[in-house]
Amino acid sequence: MRRAQDLLEGLRSIYPRERILTAPAELAPYESDALTGFRVRPRAVVLPETQDEVIATVRWCFREGVPFVARGSGTSLSGGSLPVEGGIVIALNRLNRILRLDPEERIAVVEPGVPNLEVSRAAAPYGLYYAPDPSSQAVCTIGGNVAFNSGGAHCLKYGMTANHVLGIKAVLADGEVVRFGGESLEGVGPDLVGIFVGSEGLFGIALEITLRLLPRPEAYRTVLAAYRSLEQAGEAVARVVASGVLPGAMEIMDRLSLEAAEAAVGAGYPRDAAAVLIVEVEGEEPEVEAELTHLLEVIRSSGPTEVRIAKDEGERQRIWKGRKGAFSAVGRLSPDYLVQDGVVPRTRLGQALREIERLSAAYGLRVANVFHAGDGNLHPLILYDGRKPGELERAEALAGEILRMCVRLGGSITGEHGVGVEKRKFLPEMFAEADLAVMRRLRRVMDPRGLANPGKMFPPEPVAATVGA
Ligand SMILES: Cc1cc2nc3c(=O)[nH]c(=O)nc-3n(C[C@H](O)[C@H](O)[C@H](O)COP(=O)(O)OP(=O)(O)OC[C@H]3O[C@@H](n4cnc5c(N)ncnc54)[C@H](O)[C@@H]3O)c2cc1C
């Protein structure tokens, strides 16, 4: 078996020395993603600047049997971009060019390392934008969004990443370069773009992504309703859905997350609410006004203690800044926290929130809830203190109970954060063995040696020829 040093020499035929990181201090920032409880030191991190360099790296990995992990900005909350033992990290942030923006076709062709928000910024002069808006959108990359089929507040009306990717050029794990899909909404044959989206870096690396752009809505109206209980806010969501109104976004924040966001951003949220519901309608002016009237009727019938309508764009932005900054703001309340991501049918939201409150009391750990209520996509943030013996384990056990509840209620173990290493043990609770076998078969076709991000989503598989230590 060849020694690690010899193997790294292979990388030097692809990269100048300064774009291969091997020193412990250089590797440290790549040892984990945003789920910092898991850490693995990679053998090396490479910083490609061109698609050809990525292709050459993947081909080299395939030849040498070296596992690799594609990494965008490392904001994964499920250990999806955690390095693998003995492997390399291919960090894609420098592939951050918008290659083409065609306002007439309403498409953008981008490299994978482009931050999500940059696409909307580039499209803004044409009255267009890119709809999926994760709360991390200023930082996270389109490549990471594609791998996780990421969502965001406005995915309620427009759908997740999968609904906005028209084409993908990728290098598969065996070094083959393929193009799936194209530039139009109409595809031919099986939906291979759809298969790649959500594949969590297990099939290969997206090199170029064709995104659908949408015309920016002419008008927005944002409503904030305060409730005496979290459950009541959850039930209001079911009422809005049943009323036939289709808001652009519908989000809930509970008391703890409101407190944290208020301290961080000063969004002006009501001080004594147990929960607030943020609902936004958007579209053409007359349609929005009609929807708003209907929406206010429904909301007022759901028992809120206060209802506000954002007076201007400044107030609207403050509401959203508080919501989008809530995850990081929760860091003020506790030394550590786990962000969980699960889905329940929207009609069961009230029930799910009640159960989370019960579990929180039973485990003696505080849980803050801030989530995409319109999708039934829960984000309980479990607060713990990692310095106290056993507390992390208790937090993980509580997180597991919440995921099982989601499955029991007819939902899913992840809405948008991927399975990663964190949730792979729950996969068999959602899928039958035959379903999992098909997924594994697909993985083997795309990645015969099991080198692309091994150990994620599925339990670890033996790598065909591993590297010597
Ligand atoms: C504060 C905060 C808020 C968040 N809010 C949201 C939210 O509202 N909605 C949401 O969906 N997520 C959210 N996330 C999670 C995270 O930001 C998203 O999952 C995001 O898509 C990850 O992008 P990234 O560039 O950081 O990817 P990384 O973490 O670097 O990688 C994620 C996965 O993508 C794979 N990958 C990366 N690039 C490629 C590529 N080019 N080809 C193939 N695979 C690739 C990696 O191997 C890994 O499996 C949030 C995270 C944080 C920290």
The ligand as an ORCA input file, in Angstrom:
! r2SCAN-3c Opt
* xyz 0 1
  C     -27.404     29.764     10.503
  C     -27.820     28.711      9.510
  C     -29.077     28.788      8.919
  C     -29.475     27.822      7.983
  N     -30.701     27.927      7.400
  C     -31.065     27.043      6.456
  C     -32.338     27.147      5.816
  O     -33.138     28.035      6.082
  N     -32.632     26.221      4.877
  C     -31.763     25.216      4.539
  O     -32.093     24.416      3.681
  N     -30.581     25.097      5.142
  C     -30.199     25.972      6.083
  N     -28.990     25.841      6.692
  C     -28.118     24.693      6.351
  C     -27.083     24.975      5.239
  O     -26.799     26.353      5.139
  C     -27.600     24.469      3.892
  O     -27.748     23.073      3.963
  C     -26.682     24.799      2.706
  O     -27.266     24.339      1.517
  C     -25.292     24.218      2.791
  O     -24.492     24.891      1.826
  P     -22.905     24.925      1.948
  O     -22.359     25.617      0.772
  O     -22.473     25.442      3.266
  O     -22.599     23.374      1.837
  P     -21.615     22.468      2.697
  O     -21.980     22.458      4.124
  O     -20.218     22.798      2.369
  O     -21.972     21.050      2.071
  C     -23.240     20.486      2.235
  C     -23.334     19.199      1.438
  O     -23.216     19.503      0.066
  C     -22.183     18.753     -0.554
  N     -21.655     19.609     -1.606
  C     -21.192     20.880     -1.492
  N     -20.869     21.355     -2.700
  C     -21.139     20.369     -3.596
  C     -21.026     20.255     -5.006
  N     -20.576     21.244     -5.761
  N     -21.387     19.100     -5.592
  C     -21.859     18.047     -4.853
  N     -21.988     18.116     -3.525
  C     -21.641     19.258     -2.908
  C     -21.247     18.441      0.594
  O     -20.453     17.299      0.317
  C     -22.227     18.209      1.726
  O     -22.757     16.916      1.654
  C     -28.582     26.762      7.640
  C     -27.322     26.702      8.236
  C     -26.941     27.645      9.166
  C     -25.570     27.533      9.785
*
